[in-house]
């Protein structure tokens, strides 16, 4: 693959209006700004990241997580771009490298837009509704590819749909993002039929042609089995996401007293070589507030990981452009960083993700999403029922619940539910069960 093609400011749905002239803001900066001012991005503030949304103690939600990932991604991409610009100095397209930080920041900002409410368990709940729940009865009349989309429902694929689908009343091309920004969010560039045991894929059957158009224009390599190589900047987006959720979940666990200050500090200090560790510990002890102490170490750890991943990206540029890199940028970092990161993952699995608060929100979210899925699917399949007519009035007009195709009606329901905030989903659940009534 070639950087000259991979960095393209052509916009989906606006190809005929492409303007190659330079403006005050680049088209990639416009992508970023367009997302910041969008409704789907604002809704992330009321979607769970891991822990229940804050009461008296602030923890991360999808919005703050996305902003932090974007900040880390921009820094990582800027470091990598410095190396690449020097390496490719003199080539006629080298100035395009300067856009890498903006494209990466935009991809990071949008990577979670398609995630449903109630954290990562929301994705699993939607998929299992079809694979082992009431949704099994909807199998008839769907192709194998369409059914694979449903039983493997994937937030990353839904993000691509959200940005590219022409919802009712919207313009062609959805958000009309640049081809490069769109390609940079697709972590798993293949359809659901190739998802495998992990159930990961990058685009639904309904958006397959759109992704293939983008990939073709950018010169993204396609393999014999139908998979595409990743757009190179996906590696930076993925690393930024990995760093933020792993390290910030640790900080949230400390604030919620799931982990003590001593435990959290020891985990974070493991990221540094012995000769540096003592300096970090001494600097931490100059602070009196335990939250500030952990915040200091967290910032230093992220800085170490950002530098390591940027170097790993630049060092493996050839394999990335060939589409043959087989490991994450974090795993390419120095042994001390890899070992400490793996320990973070172990602690998260044994102490954080199984904590009572996290499990409680997963159980509640599972019940709420399953119920909403069941009643809304029944309504779109049987709109002639009296309750269906009432319920469908509450579905926003942008979702095509009256589409002629069964798959399209199912997708309209999934579009609606995945766009819900935790608070809206809970409120609708209560109202439909008669547990909450409007004030009279």
C-alpha positions, -999 to 999 in steps of 0.1 A, spaced: 0 0 0 12 36 -6 8 67 16 0 88 -15 -32 69 -20 -39 60 17 -43 96 26 -72 109 6 -96 138 14 -123 126 -10 -156 125 9 -181 96 8 -213 107 -10 -196 139 -22 -171 125 -46 -183 148 -75 -177 179 -53 -141 170 -44 -121 202 -39 -83 196 -39 -75 232 -29 -61 239 6 -83 258 30 -78 272 66 -89 238 80 -80 206 62 -107 182 53 -94 159 80 -98 186 106 -133 192 93 -140 155 99 -129 159 135 -150 190 141 -180 174 124 -180 146 149 -176 168 179 -207 187 170 -228 156 162 -257 142 182 -242 106 183 -210 119 198 -229 139 225 -249 108 234 -217 91 245 -218 111 277 -246 89 289 -232 56 279 -214 33 303 -177 26 296 -171 0 324 -184 13 357 -219 26 363 -224 63 354 -212 85 382 -229 94 414 -207 112 438 -175 98 423 -166 106 387 -157 76 364 -152 75 327 -181 72 303 -179 66 265 -175 103 258 -146 110 281 -130 77 270 -133 87 233 -118 122 240 -88 106 258 -83 80 231 -83 108 206 -58 129 226 -35 99 229 -39 90 193 -30 124 181 2 124 202 12 90 190 5 98 154 25 131 156 55 112 169 53 86 142 47 113 115 80 131 125 99 99 117 80 91 85 84 127 72 122 125 76 123 90 61 103 100 30 118 135 26 119 146 -10 91 125 -22 63 145 -39 36 133 -15 55 137 17 34 166 29 4 143 31 21 127 61 13 159 81 -24 148 80 -18 116 99 -24 131 134 -57 146 124 -69 114 107 -59 93 137 -75 117 162 -108 115 142 -107 77 140 -101 76 177 -130 100 184 -154 79 164 -144 44 172 -171 38 198 -199 58 182 -218 26 173 -216 9 207 -249 2 224 -258 13 260 -245 -5 291 -209 -11 281 -193 -39 262 -219 -63 275 -245 -45 254 -229 -58 222 -230 -94 235 -266 -90 246 -277 -80 211 -258 -108 195 -271 -135 219 -307 -122 215 -305 -137 180 -282 -167 186 -299 -180 218 -329 -158 226 -362 -148 210 -345 -135 179 -339 -170 167 -373 -170 152 -363 -142 128 -338 -165 110 -361 -174 81 -358 -152 51 -324 -139 59 -292 -148 40 -263 -164 58 -244 -131 57 -273 -111 71 -277 -137 99 -240 -136 107 -243 -98 111 -269 -102 138 -255 -131 159 -221 -114 159 -233 -78 164 -202 -57 166 -199 -21 178 -170 -13 154 -190 -24 124 -220 -3 137 -197 27 140 -189 24 103 -226 21 95 -235 51 117 -210 72 98 -219 60 63 -256 49 62 -281 73 47 -308 74 74 -342 87 65 -340 124 58 -302 124 58 -278 131 30 -261 106 8 -229 94 24 -241 98 60 -216 120 77 -198 125 44 -165 117 60 -132 115 41 -123 81 28 -92 80 50 -110 88 82 -136 61 75 -110 34 67 -90 43 98 -118 32 122 -123 -3 107 -103 -26 130 -115 -58 114 -117 -51 76 -138 -81 66 -175 -91 67 -192 -111 95 -190 -143 76 -153 -143 83 -157 -132 120 -146 -166 134 -148 -176 170 -141 -141 183 -171 -127 164 -152 -96 153 -158 -80 119 -157 -45 104 -188 -39 84 -223 -52 80 -236 -67 47 -255 -35 42 -223 -15 41 -201 -40 24 -201 -22 -10 -194 11 7 -163 -3 25 -151 -20 -7 -154 13 -26 -134 31 1 -107 4 2 -104 3 -36 -100 41 -38 -73 40 -11 -55 11 -26 -60 -11 5 -47 -46 -1 -72 -74 -5 -62 -110 3 -73 -141 -14 -98 -151 14 -117 -118 9 -102 -100 39 -86 -66 35 -55 -54 51 -60 -27 78 -55 9 68 -22 16 85 -36 43 109 -59 16 124 -29 4 142 -24 38 159 -61 40 168 -62 5 182 -31 11 203 -45 44 217 -77 26 226 -58 -3 243 -37 21 263 -66 43 275 -91 16 285 -64 -5 303 -48 24 322 -79 45 328 -99 15 340 -72 11 366 -75 47 377 -113 44 379 -110 13 400 -87 32 424 -112 61 427 -139 36 435 -117 19 462 -117 -14 443 -79 -11 443 -59 5 471 -35 34 464 -5 10 472 -18 -17 448 -25 8 420 9 25 424 28 -8 423 10 -18 391 18 15 374 54 16 387 61 -18 370 60 0 336 93 17 344 128 3 344 143 0 380 165 31 376 135 52 365 111 37 390 127 53 420 125 87 404 88 82 396 81 71 431 99 101 446 79 125 424 47 108 433 54 112 470 56 149 466 18 149 461 -4 144 491 -37 136 474 -38 98 466 -59 105 434 -33 130 423 -5 105 430 -21 79 408 -29 105 382 7 115 380 18 79 375 -9 73 350 3 102 328 38 90 329 28 54 319 7 67 290 37 88 279 59 57 279 34 36 259 28 64 234 65 67 226 69 30 224 39 25 201 49 54 178 84 39 174 69 4 168 47 18 141 75 36 123 99 6 127 73 -18 112 61 6 85 70 -19 57 51 -48 73 21 -25 80 20 -13 44 23 -49 32 -6 -58 54 14 -85 71 19 -72 106 5 -98 130 7 -82 164 -5 -51 182 18 -21 187 17 -25 224 30 -61 220 59 -46 199 71 -25 228 100 -32 252 97 -63 275 92 -42 306 62 -24 291 47 -56 277 49 -74 310 34 -45 329 6 -42 304 -2 -79 306 -3 -76 344 -28 -47 341 -50 -70 320 -48 -97 346 -58 -74 374 -86 -60 353 -100 -95 346 -97 -107 382 -105 -75 402 -122 -49 381 -145 -64 354 -159 -89 379 -166 -63 406 -201 -61 420 -209 -27 404 -198 -38 370 -217 -71 371 -248 -53 384 -249 -30 354 -243 -59 330 -272 -78 345 -295 -48 344 -284 -39 309 -289 -74 297 -325 -74 309 -333 -40 296 -318 -45 261 -334 -80 257 -368 -66 266 -366 -36 243 -353 -59 215 -382 -83 219 -410 -57 219 -395 -36 191 -388 -65 169 -423 -78 173 -437 -43 165 -418 -40 132 -426 -75 122 -463 -71 131 -471 -34 127 -508 -41 124 -511 -49 162 -526 -22 184 -496 -21 207 -472 -21 178 -488 10 163 -485 28 197 -449 17 202 -437 25 167 -448 61 172 -419 65 197 -393 54 172 -375 84 157 -383 90 120 -347 86 108 -350 48 114 -367 31 85 -389 7 105 -413 4 76 -386 -8 51 -399 -35 27 -370 -59 36 -369 -79 68 -332 -74 73 -336 -37 69 -364 -35 95 -343 -55 119 -314 -31 113 -337 -1 119 -345 -15 154 -308 -21 161 -300 14 149 -325 28 174 -314 6 203 -277 10 198 -281 48 197 -299 49 231 -281 62 261 -283 41 293 -307 66 308 -331 66 278 -331 28 276 -339 25 313 -366 51 311 -382 35 280 -380 1 298 -398 14 328 -425 31 308 -432 1 286 -436 -20 318 -459 5 334 -434 13 361 -431 49 351 -459 72 339 -457 108 326 -468 135 350 -505 144 348 
